[in-house]
Structures are given as structure tokens and as C-alpha cells.
């Protein structure tokens, strides 16, 4: 199986730390790079200066975004930009329901896995704003089945047995 690598046709700046990336295959994404820059230590420190950040342009035939010197270290590849864009997309009630269906959890199991009440999970699926940490866990569990396998405690169908019945 081969995966087609994303290509960038154009880049514009959305101050202070976002790029609007025009993909050759899928329209536009606005991607906030504040976290990427903040965790890049001294290597990415020059991008904290808006004058330098504003020099962003497609590089390597659309395979990256570069700043400053073409041969320099200030670059992010299109693949990671696409991953950041996907992670930053809104996640609403339809996404929550789709996630639950893909993972194959009951409402109770989804609530248990996320560490929230059943009524809160149902409120999210009905349109309540879903907090970022819940979105992050849902996306992480979709990407990495091991996370789900390690922390899911499946429920058994039917009524729970009384304690004295389960001891026998």
C-alpha cells in the first residue's frame, strides 16, 4: 500500500503563528504552529519573531514549508502539517458519534473510557461543546488501538449480578 504524500501549492500567514496552507489536492487548512514553535527549543526560536515567521513559503516542490535560507533548518514537512491540520479540525457531536461507532463502544463504555458521566457523553452527542482533552483522547484512541485496549473496561450485557451471587 502506498500513501500519496501531501503537496503544498501555496502558503499565506495568519498572524501571529498560523499558516493558511493551500493543498494541491484538498483546498485550504489554517494551521496554528504556536505549539510546534514553542516545543522546538533553540532550533525554532527564530520563528518567534514575526518578521521571520512571515517569510514562510512552499519548499522542496511543495513537500514542505520553509523559512529563511532554503538550506536552513527552519522547515516543516507537508506530512506533519497535514497531521497538525487534522488534529486542529473541529470535533463536534457527529464526530463523537462516528468515533463511538468506529471504536464499537456502547454509550456507557464510551463514558467510562473517557472518565465522564453517561449524561455528559450523551450531551456531547446531542451538541454540547466537547472539551479539548476529550477530543484529544478520542483522536488518540482512534490512532492507537493500544490506548483503547489498555484502558477500556467492557460492560457485560444485562443487569449486574448481586455481590453474593458472584462470590459463589
C-alpha positions as CSV (number, residue, x, y, z in Angstrom):
1,X,0.0,0.0,0.0
2,X,1.4,3.4,-1.0
3,X,0.3,6.6,0.6
4,X,0.3,9.7,-1.6
5,X,2.3,12.4,0.1
6,X,0.6,15.7,0.5
7,X,1.8,18.7,-1.6
8,X,1.5,22.4,-0.9
9,X,0.6,24.8,-3.6
10,X,0.7,28.0,-1.5
11,X,1.1,29.4,2.0
12,X,-0.2,32.6,3.5
13,X,0.4,33.9,7.0
14,X,-2.4,34.3,9.6
15,X,-0.8,36.2,12.5
16,X,0.6,35.6,14.9
17,X,1.6,31.9,14.4
18,X,-0.8,30.3,11.9
19,X,-0.4,29.4,8.2
20,X,-3.1,29.1,5.7
21,X,-1.9,26.1,3.6
22,X,-3.3,25.6,0.1
23,X,-3.1,21.9,-0.6
24,X,-2.7,20.6,-4.2
25,X,-5.4,18.0,-3.6
26,X,-7.8,19.3,-0.9
27,X,-8.3,23.0,-0.6
28,X,-7.2,25.1,2.4
29,X,-6.3,24.5,6.1
30,X,-5.5,27.1,8.7
31,X,-2.8,25.5,11.0
32,X,-1.7,27.1,14.2
33,X,2.0,26.4,14.7
34,X,2.3,28.0,18.2
35,X,2.8,24.6,20.0
36,X,5.2,23.4,17.4
37,X,7.3,26.5,17.7
38,X,7.2,26.5,21.5
39,X,8.4,22.9,21.7
40,X,11.2,23.4,19.1
41,X,13.7,24.9,21.6
42,X,16.5,27.0,20.1
43,X,16.1,25.5,16.7
44,X,12.7,27.1,16.1
45,X,13.3,30.2,18.3
46,X,13.8,32.4,15.2
47,X,10.1,31.8,14.3
48,X,9.0,33.6,17.4
49,X,10.0,36.8,15.5
50,X,7.0,37.7,13.3
51,X,9.3,39.1,10.6
52,X,10.9,35.7,10.2
53,X,7.6,33.8,10.5
54,X,6.1,35.9,7.8
55,X,8.8,34.7,5.3
56,X,7.0,31.2,5.1
57,X,6.8,29.8,1.6
58,X,6.4,26.3,0.0
59,X,9.7,24.5,-0.3
60,X,11.1,21.3,-1.9
61,X,8.5,21.3,-4.7
62,X,5.6,21.6,-2.3
63,X,6.8,18.9,0.1
64,X,7.4,21.4,3.0
65,X,7.1,25.0,4.2
66,X,10.5,26.8,4.7
67,X,11.5,30.0,6.4
68,X,14.7,31.9,5.8
69,X,17.5,30.2,3.9
70,X,16.5,27.4,1.6
71,X,19.3,25.2,3.0
72,X,18.5,26.1,6.6
73,X,16.8,24.2,9.4
74,X,13.6,26.2,9.6
75,X,11.3,23.8,7.8
76,X,8.2,21.6,8.4
77,X,7.3,18.9,6.1
78,X,3.8,18.7,4.4
79,X,3.0,15.4,6.1
80,X,3.4,16.8,9.6
81,X,1.5,20.0,8.6
82,X,-1.4,17.7,7.4
83,X,-1.3,15.8,10.7
84,X,-1.4,19.1,12.7
85,X,-4.3,20.3,10.5
86,X,-6.3,17.1,11.1
87,X,-5.7,17.4,14.9
88,X,-6.9,21.0,14.9
89,X,-10.1,20.4,13.0
90,X,-13.3,20.9,14.9
91,X,-14.8,17.8,16.6
92,X,-18.5,18.0,17.3
93,X,-21.5,15.8,18.1
94,X,-21.4,14.0,14.7
95,X,-17.7,13.3,15.1
96,X,-18.3,11.9,18.6
97,X,-21.0,9.6,17.4
98,X,-18.8,8.5,14.4
99,X,-15.9,7.9,16.8
100,X,-18.1,5.8,19.1
101,X,-19.4,3.7,16.1
102,X,-15.9,3.2,14.7
103,X,-14.5,2.1,18.1
104,X,-17.6,-0.1,18.7
105,X,-18.4,1.1,22.2
106,X,-21.8,1.4,24.0
107,X,-22.7,4.8,25.5
108,X,-21.8,3.5,28.9
109,X,-18.4,2.1,27.7
110,X,-17.6,5.4,25.9
111,X,-18.4,7.4,29.0
112,X,-16.4,5.0,31.2
113,X,-13.4,5.1,28.9
114,X,-13.4,8.9,28.8
115,X,-13.9,9.2,32.6
116,X,-17.1,11.2,32.3
117,X,-20.7,10.5,33.2
118,X,-23.2,8.9,30.8
119,X,-25.3,12.1,30.8
120,X,-22.2,14.2,29.8
121,X,-21.4,11.8,27.0
122,X,-25.0,12.0,25.8
123,X,-24.9,15.8,26.0
124,X,-21.8,15.8,23.8
125,X,-23.5,13.7,21.2
126,X,-26.6,16.0,21.4
127,X,-24.5,19.0,20.5
128,X,-22.8,20.3,23.7
129,X,-19.3,21.7,23.3
130,X,-16.8,18.9,23.7
131,X,-13.7,19.9,25.7
132,X,-10.3,19.7,24.0
133,X,-9.0,17.0,26.4
134,X,-11.9,14.7,25.5
135,X,-11.3,15.4,21.7
136,X,-7.6,14.6,22.2
137,X,-8.4,11.2,23.9
138,X,-10.9,10.3,21.2
139,X,-8.5,11.0,18.4
140,X,-5.6,9.3,20.2
141,X,-7.7,6.2,20.7
142,X,-8.6,6.1,17.1
143,X,-5.0,6.4,16.0
144,X,-3.6,4.0,18.6
145,X,-5.8,0.9,19.4
146,X,-3.4,0.0,22.2
147,X,-4.6,3.0,24.2
148,X,-8.1,1.7,24.0
149,X,-7.1,-1.9,24.7
150,X,-5.2,-0.8,27.8
151,X,-7.9,1.3,29.4
152,X,-11.3,0.0,28.2
153,X,-13.3,-2.0,30.7
154,X,-16.1,-3.5,28.7
155,X,-19.5,-3.8,30.2
156,X,-21.4,-7.1,30.2
157,X,-25.0,-7.0,28.8
158,X,-27.8,-7.4,31.3
159,X,-28.2,-6.5,35.0
160,X,-25.2,-6.8,37.2
161,X,-25.3,-9.8,39.5
162,X,-25.7,-9.3,43.2
163,X,-22.5,-9.5,45.1
164,X,-23.4,-12.8,46.9
165,X,-24.3,-14.4,43.6
166,X,-20.9,-13.5,42.0
167,X,-19.0,-14.9,45.0
168,X,-20.3,-18.5,44.7
